[in-house]
Amino acid sequence: MVPAYAEVPMTLLTGEQTVAQLKEDGARYMQMGFHTLAINAYRGAIELEEKTLVLPSERDPDVPFNLGLIYARQGSLPEARTAFQRSVDVDPTSFKARYQLALVDLKLGNQGAAKEQLTLLADAANGNPETRSHIQSLLATLESVPLPSQKGDNLARTPAVESEAAKLLLEPGKTETAALPAATETESPEEEKPLSALQRLRQRELN
């Protein structure tokens, strides 16, 4: 009988970790609460993808997404936004990444960007009443806040509206670790305008 040999780990051949290994390390550190080590692992994975010239469409969207979760928990919102935006750029169909990006934009006061993402998500969640209702509640807080006009007016948010928006944000533990339920294909053709990528996401998660 021919003995079975285990595959030699890539690290022993090259002396370097792979993106998958760094992602696994980051997840383990994240679970253990070692956030600094997790950040270093995820950033190392991103840097390795760039160093090895991995095509953007072939990169792992979960790496920047998880990195964004850690930054958000630490209150490093600009860094969290950059990470979530990278995840969306890699996978435009990611409902959870767009949702987290919208929440960070809302907290940062980027009302226009938050409204754009939430509108897309509301349309994508048309078949899930609970999810759609939550997103529309967030949108409602933005509708009552005037955006800066094209004349260059710099209108600030009112504390009352900002407070209401904060109340509607789900608890971090409930939103940071799982994607929201996907919607079903119930829209009429007229309603299928916002983003074909999100529509493909719904179809992909139904299969």
C-alpha positions as CSV (number, residue, x, y, z in Angstrom):
1,M,0.0,0.0,0.0
2,V,1.4,3.4,-1.0
3,P,1.7,5.7,2.0
4,A,-0.3,8.9,1.8
5,Y,1.9,12.0,2.3
6,A,0.4,15.2,3.6
7,E,0.8,18.2,1.3
8,V,3.8,20.4,2.3
9,P,2.5,23.7,3.8
10,M,3.2,26.6,1.5
11,T,5.0,28.5,4.3
12,L,7.7,25.8,4.4
13,L,8.3,26.1,0.7
14,T,8.2,29.9,0.4
15,G,8.8,31.1,4.0
16,E,5.8,33.4,3.5
17,Q,2.1,33.1,4.6
18,T,-0.7,32.9,2.1
19,V,-3.7,35.2,2.0
20,A,-5.9,32.3,3.2
21,Q,-3.6,31.6,6.2
22,L,-3.5,35.3,7.2
23,K,-7.3,35.4,6.9
24,E,-7.5,32.3,9.2
25,D,-5.1,33.9,11.7
26,G,-7.1,37.1,11.7
27,A,-10.4,35.2,12.3
28,R,-8.8,33.3,15.2
29,Y,-7.3,36.4,16.8
30,M,-10.6,38.2,16.3
31,Q,-12.5,35.4,18.1
32,M,-10.1,35.5,20.9
33,G,-10.4,39.3,21.3
34,F,-6.8,40.0,20.2
35,H,-7.8,42.9,17.9
36,T,-4.4,44.3,17.2
37,L,-3.1,40.9,16.1
38,A,-6.3,40.4,14.0
39,I,-5.8,43.8,12.3
40,N,-2.2,43.0,11.5
41,A,-3.2,39.7,10.0
42,Y,-6.0,41.1,7.8
43,R,-3.9,44.1,6.7
44,G,-1.1,41.6,5.9
45,A,-3.5,39.6,3.7
46,I,-4.6,42.8,1.9
47,E,-1.0,43.8,1.4
48,L,-0.1,40.4,0.1
49,E,-2.9,40.5,-2.4
50,E,-1.6,43.8,-3.7
51,K,2.0,42.6,-3.7
52,T,1.2,39.5,-5.7
53,L,-1.0,41.6,-8.1
54,V,-4.2,39.6,-7.4
55,L,-7.0,41.0,-9.6
56,P,-9.5,43.1,-7.7
57,S,-12.3,40.8,-8.7
58,E,-10.4,37.8,-7.4
59,R,-9.6,39.2,-4.0
60,D,-11.3,38.0,-0.8
61,P,-14.0,40.4,0.2
62,D,-14.3,38.9,3.7
63,V,-10.8,40.1,4.6
64,P,-11.5,43.9,4.4
65,F,-15.0,43.3,5.8
66,N,-13.7,41.6,8.9
67,L,-11.1,44.3,9.2
68,G,-13.8,46.9,9.0
69,L,-15.8,45.2,11.8
70,I,-12.8,45.5,14.2
71,Y,-12.2,49.1,13.3
72,A,-15.9,49.9,13.8
73,R,-15.9,48.2,17.2
74,Q,-12.9,50.3,18.2
75,G,-14.5,53.5,17.1
76,S,-12.0,54.0,14.2
77,L,-14.8,55.0,11.8
78,P,-12.7,56.5,8.9
79,E,-10.6,53.3,8.8
80,A,-13.7,51.1,9.1
81,R,-15.3,53.0,6.1
82,T,-12.2,52.4,4.0
83,A,-12.3,48.7,4.8
84,F,-16.0,48.3,4.1
85,Q,-15.7,50.3,0.9
86,R,-12.9,47.9,-0.2
87,S,-15.1,45.0,0.5
88,V,-17.9,46.5,-1.6
89,D,-15.5,47.2,-4.4
90,V,-14.4,43.6,-4.4
91,D,-17.9,42.2,-4.2
92,P,-20.6,44.8,-5.2
93,T,-23.3,42.1,-4.5
94,S,-22.4,42.0,-0.7
95,F,-25.5,43.1,1.2
96,K,-23.8,43.0,4.6
97,A,-20.8,45.0,3.4
98,R,-23.0,47.7,1.9
99,Y,-25.1,47.8,5.1
100,Q,-22.1,48.2,7.3
101,L,-20.8,50.9,5.0
102,A,-24.1,52.7,5.2
103,L,-24.0,52.6,9.0
104,V,-20.5,54.0,9.2
105,D,-21.4,56.8,6.8
106,L,-24.4,57.5,8.9
107,K,-22.3,57.8,12.0
108,L,-19.7,59.9,10.2
109,G,-22.4,62.3,9.0
110,N,-21.9,61.4,5.3
111,Q,-25.6,61.7,4.7
112,G,-25.5,61.6,0.9
113,A,-23.4,58.5,0.8
114,A,-25.5,56.8,3.6
115,K,-28.7,57.6,1.8
116,E,-27.4,56.2,-1.5
117,Q,-26.4,52.9,0.1
118,L,-29.6,52.6,2.1
119,T,-31.8,53.3,-0.9
120,L,-30.1,50.5,-2.8
121,L,-30.5,48.1,0.2
122,A,-34.1,49.0,0.7
123,D,-34.8,48.0,-2.9
124,A,-32.8,44.9,-2.6
125,A,-34.7,43.9,0.5
126,N,-38.1,44.4,-1.1
127,G,-39.1,40.8,-0.4
128,N,-38.1,40.9,3.3
129,P,-40.5,43.3,5.2
130,E,-38.6,43.3,8.5
131,T,-35.3,44.2,6.9
132,R,-36.8,46.7,4.5
133,S,-38.7,48.4,7.4
134,H,-35.5,48.8,9.4
135,I,-33.6,50.3,6.4
136,Q,-36.5,52.6,5.6
137,S,-36.5,53.8,9.3
138,L,-32.9,54.8,8.8
139,L,-33.7,56.5,5.6
140,A,-36.6,58.4,7.3
141,T,-34.1,60.0,9.6
142,L,-32.1,61.3,6.7
143,E,-35.1,62.6,4.8
144,S,-35.7,65.1,7.6
145,V,-32.2,66.4,7.5
146,P,-31.4,69.0,4.8
147,L,-28.4,68.1,2.7
148,P,-25.9,70.9,1.6
149,S,-27.2,72.6,-1.5
150,Q,-25.3,73.0,-4.7
151,K,-24.6,76.6,-3.7
152,G,-22.1,75.4,-1.1
153,D,-24.3,75.7,2.0
154,N,-22.9,73.8,4.9
155,L,-25.9,72.7,6.8
156,A,-25.2,70.7,9.9
157,R,-27.3,67.9,11.3
158,T,-29.6,68.7,14.1
159,P,-28.8,66.9,17.4
160,A,-32.4,65.6,17.6
161,V,-32.3,63.9,14.2
162,E,-28.8,62.5,14.8
163,S,-30.1,61.0,18.1
164,E,-33.0,59.4,16.4
165,A,-30.7,57.9,13.8
166,A,-28.5,56.5,16.6
167,K,-31.5,54.9,18.3
168,L,-32.4,53.0,15.1
169,L,-28.9,51.4,14.6
170,L,-29.0,47.8,15.6
171,E,-26.7,46.7,18.5
172,P,-23.2,46.0,17.2
173,G,-23.3,42.4,18.2
174,K,-26.3,41.8,16.0
175,T,-25.2,43.6,12.9
176,E,-21.4,43.1,12.7
177,T,-21.2,39.4,12.5
178,A,-24.0,38.4,10.1
179,A,-25.5,39.5,6.8
180,L,-29.1,40.6,6.7
181,P,-31.7,38.2,5.3
182,A,-31.8,38.3,1.5
183,A,-34.9,39.5,-0.3
184,T,-36.9,37.3,-2.7
185,E,-37.5,38.2,-6.3
186,T,-40.9,39.9,-6.0
187,E,-40.3,43.3,-7.6
188,S,-42.0,44.3,-10.8
189,P,-39.8,45.1,-13.8
190,E,-40.2,48.8,-13.1
191,E,-38.7,48.3,-9.6
192,E,-35.5,46.6,-10.9
193,K,-33.6,49.8,-11.5
194,P,-31.3,50.5,-8.5
195,L,-28.4,48.0,-8.9
196,S,-28.2,44.9,-11.0
197,A,-25.4,43.5,-8.8
198,L,-27.7,43.5,-5.7
199,Q,-30.4,41.9,-7.8
200,R,-27.9,39.2,-8.7
201,L,-27.1,38.8,-5.0
202,R,-30.7,38.0,-4.2
203,Q,-30.8,35.4,-6.9
204,R,-27.4,33.9,-5.7
205,E,-28.6,33.6,-2.1
206,L,-31.8,31.9,-3.1
207,N,-30.0,29.2,-5.0
